């Protein structure tokens, strides 16, 4: 008798220790073969099923996008608990592009990408942001034109009185090299001129807000998502940055917030991008930024 026959007989004995296995007995051969097949099938399934594994993604880059991406990641994790996104903001949009291109990050947070994505990367616009000009709440300035903003940040206007404000020396606050917010501000406001060398340079948007909250003569620029009650936003050309004004492109200092990724990225990256653009994701975007859908 072959080994297969021995194994079959053994299984039959285990399944039917008291039964008659003859063709005319209690159990027919068809019944027996079906039960044997089910036995081996269930054994194979039990041996190959493995629990799903957690997936860890890394996002890096723009501090402007940090609060938004954190909120999106938390909501996405509720829907897909096995997907975890570690967000490391710092170094600005430039670092986000570099790390994503090098494969050291799955998502590059980029708040200024006027020339399009670098070779080998794809760009997904998830929101629109307005760069807000902020001052101390006690500063009485009621609004600025783009030309007046240029004069202040270039250092040509050194006193608030020169732009219709109360007398006092202007303290300009700017951002560090590599900042997408700085690059966008320089393109949209400064043109070919540079920000004055007397400007104090801050490492992130929150630092700009904190400094201006304590200096009645300071002015700076931040993402609209960082504005709080400690500072006041100055209208530019009569408009304030709001989710509606930036979504429609009416506010003059509007830019796109972008997530960079590699075509070869894990499937969970594409799932997160699709969530960010879904109605649920865009509802989160719309709390502080302009939506894109």
C-alpha positions in Angstrom: 0.0 0.0 0.0 1.4 3.4 -0.9 2.1 6.2 1.7 -0.9 8.2 0.4 -3.1 5.1 1.0 -1.7 4.7 4.5 -2.4 8.4 5.3 -5.9 8.2 3.9 -6.6 5.1 5.9 -5.3 6.8 9.0 -7.5 9.8 8.5 -10.5 7.6 7.8 -9.9 5.7 11.0 -9.7 9.0 12.9 -12.9 10.3 11.4 -14.8 7.0 11.5 -13.4 4.8 14.2 -16.6 2.8 14.5 -18.0 3.1 11.0 -18.2 0.7 8.1 -16.0 2.0 5.3 -17.2 -0.5 2.7 -19.1 0.8 -0.3 -22.3 -0.6 1.2 -21.5 0.5 4.8 -22.7 3.4 6.9 -20.5 5.9 5.1 -20.2 5.9 1.3 -16.8 6.5 -0.4 -18.0 9.8 -1.8 -18.8 11.1 1.7 -15.4 9.9 2.9 -13.5 11.6 0.1 -15.3 14.9 0.7 -14.6 14.8 4.4 -10.9 14.0 3.8 -10.6 16.9 1.3 -12.2 19.3 3.8 -9.8 18.0 6.5 -6.7 18.7 4.5 -8.0 22.0 3.2 -8.7 23.3 6.6 -5.3 22.2 7.8 -3.6 24.0 4.9 -5.6 27.2 5.6 -4.7 27.1 9.3 -1.0 26.8 8.4 -0.8 29.7 5.9 -3.0 32.5 7.4 -0.8 35.2 9.0 -2.0 38.2 10.9 -1.7 41.6 9.0 1.4 43.6 9.7 1.6 47.2 10.7 2.9 49.7 8.1 5.1 52.6 9.0 5.4 55.6 6.7 7.6 58.7 7.1 6.7 62.2 6.1 9.2 65.1 6.3 9.6 68.7 5.2 7.6 71.9 5.6 6.7 73.1 9.1 3.8 75.0 7.5 2.1 71.7 6.6 2.8 70.0 9.9 -0.6 70.8 11.7 -2.6 69.9 8.6 -0.8 66.6 7.8 -1.0 65.6 11.5 -4.8 66.0 11.4 -5.1 64.1 8.2 -2.8 61.3 9.4 -4.8 60.9 12.6 -8.1 60.7 10.7 -6.6 58.2 8.2 -5.2 56.1 11.1 -8.7 55.8 12.5 -9.8 54.3 9.1 -6.7 52.1 8.7 -5.3 51.4 12.1 -2.4 49.4 10.8 -1.0 52.4 8.9 1.2 54.7 11.0 2.6 58.0 9.6 5.6 59.5 11.4 5.8 63.2 10.6 9.1 64.9 11.0 8.8 68.6 10.1 11.9 70.8 10.0 14.4 71.9 7.5 11.7 73.3 5.3 10.2 72.3 1.9 13.7 71.9 0.4 14.6 69.1 2.8 11.3 67.4 2.2 12.0 67.2 -1.5 15.5 65.9 -0.9 14.5 63.2 1.5 11.7 62.0 -0.7 13.9 61.9 -3.8 16.5 59.9 -1.9 14.0 57.4 -0.6 14.4 58.5 3.0 10.8 59.7 3.3 7.6 58.4 1.8 5.9 61.8 1.7 7.6 65.2 1.2 5.8 68.2 2.7 6.2 71.1 0.3 4.6 74.5 0.7 6.1 76.0 -2.5 6.7 74.2 -5.7 6.4 76.7 -8.6 8.6 74.8 -11.0 6.8 71.4 -10.6 8.1 68.3 -8.9 11.7 67.1 -9.3 12.4 64.3 -11.7 11.2 60.9 -10.4 8.6 62.4 -8.0 4.9 63.0 -8.3 3.1 66.0 -6.7 -0.3 65.9 -5.2 -1.9 69.3 -4.3 -4.0 68.8 -1.1 -4.8 72.4 -0.1 -4.4 76.1 -0.8 -2.8 78.3 1.8 -2.6 82.1 2.2 0.5 83.8 3.5 -0.7 86.1 6.2 1.1 89.4 7.1 0.9 89.6 10.9 1.5 92.3 13.5 1.0 92.9 17.2 -2.6 93.3 18.2 -1.9 96.9 19.3 -0.5 97.9 15.9 -3.2 100.2 14.4 -2.3 99.7 10.8 -5.6 98.9 8.9 -4.2 97.4 5.7 -1.3 97.3 3.3 -0.9 97.3 -0.5 1.6 94.9 -2.1 3.8 97.8 -2.8 3.7 98.9 0.9 4.5 95.4 2.0 7.5 95.4 -0.4 8.7 98.7 1.0 8.5 97.5 4.6 10.2 94.1 4.0 12.9 95.5 1.8 13.9 98.1 4.4 13.0 101.1 2.3 10.2 102.0 4.7 11.9 102.0 8.1 9.1 103.7 10.1 5.5 102.7 10.4 4.5 106.3 9.7 5.7 105.8 6.1 2.9 103.4 5.4 0.1 105.1 7.3 0.8 103.7 10.8 1.8 105.1 14.1 5.4 106.4 14.4 7.9 103.7 15.4 10.8 101.8 13.8 9.7 98.7 11.9 11.2 95.3 13.0 11.0 92.9 10.1 10.7 89.1 10.9 11.6 86.6 8.2 12.2 82.9 7.8 15.3 80.7 7.3 16.8 79.5 4.0 15.0 76.4 2.7 11.6 77.6 3.9 8.9 77.2 1.4 7.0 80.1 3.0 10.0 82.4 2.6 10.5 81.3 -1.1 6.8 82.0 -1.8 6.8 85.3 0.0 10.0 86.5 -1.9 8.4 85.5 -5.2 5.0 87.0 -4.5 6.0 90.2 -2.7 9.7 90.9 -3.1 10.2 90.1 -6.8 13.9 90.7 -7.6 14.6 92.4 -4.3 15.7 90.7 -1.1 14.4 91.0 2.4 16.3 93.6 4.4 19.5 92.4 6.1 18.1 93.9 9.4 15.4 91.3 9.5 15.4 88.7 12.3 15.3 85.2 10.9 13.1 82.6 12.6 13.3 78.8 12.2 9.5 78.2 11.8 6.1 79.8 11.6 5.4 79.3 15.3 8.5 81.2 16.2 7.4 84.1 14.0 4.1 84.2 15.7 5.6 84.0 19.2 8.1 86.9 18.5 5.5 89.2 17.0 3.1 88.6 19.9 5.7 90.2 22.1 6.8 93.2 19.9 4.4 96.0 19.0 6.6 97.2 16.2 7.3 93.9 14.4 5.8 92.5 11.2 6.2 89.1 9.7 4.6 86.5 7.4 3.3 83.0 8.2 0.9 80.4 6.9 -2.7 81.3 7.7 -2.9 78.0 9.6 -0.6 79.3 12.3 -2.6 82.5 13.0 -4.0 82.8 16.5 -5.3 85.4 18.9 -1.9 86.5 20.0 -1.3 88.4 16.6 -3.4 90.3 14.1 -3.6 89.7 10.4 -3.2 92.8 8.2 -5.4 92.9 5.0 -3.4 92.9 1.8 -5.0 94.9 -1.0 -8.2 94.9 1.1 -8.4 91.1 1.5 -7.7 88.7 4.4 -6.6 85.2 3.9 -9.6 82.9 4.5 -10.4 79.4 3.3 -12.8 80.9 0.9 -10.5 83.7 -0.5 -7.6 81.4 -1.0 -9.6 78.5 -2.4 -11.0 80.9 -5.1 -7.6 82.4 -5.7 -8.8 85.9 -4.7 -6.2 86.5 -2.0 -3.0 87.8 -3.6 -0.6 85.7 -1.5 -2.0 82.3 -2.2 0.1 79.2 -2.7 -0.5 75.4 -3.0 0.4 72.9 -0.3 1.8 69.8 -1.9 2.7 66.2 -0.9 5.5 64.7 -2.9 5.9 60.9 -3.4 7.7 58.3 -5.5 5.8 56.2 -8.0 7.3 53.1 -6.3 6.0 54.1 -2.9 4.0 51.6 -0.8 0.3 51.3 -1.7 -0.6 52.9 1.6 1.0 56.2 0.4 -1.5 56.4 -2.5 -4.3 55.4 -0.1 -3.4 58.4 2.1 -3.2 60.8 -0.8 -6.7 59.6 -2.0 -8.0 60.1 1.6 -6.6 63.7 1.7 -8.5 64.5 -1.5 -11.7 62.7 -0.4 -14.7 64.6 1.0 -13.6 63.6 4.5 -10.0 64.8 3.9 -11.1 68.0 2.3 -13.4 68.7 5.2 -10.3 68.7 7.5 -8.4 70.9 5.0 -11.3 73.4 5.0 -11.1 74.1 8.7 -8.1 76.3 8.3 -7.1 76.2 4.6 -8.6 76.4 1.2 -9.8 73.2 -0.3 -8.9 71.9 -3.8 -12.1 69.9 -4.4 
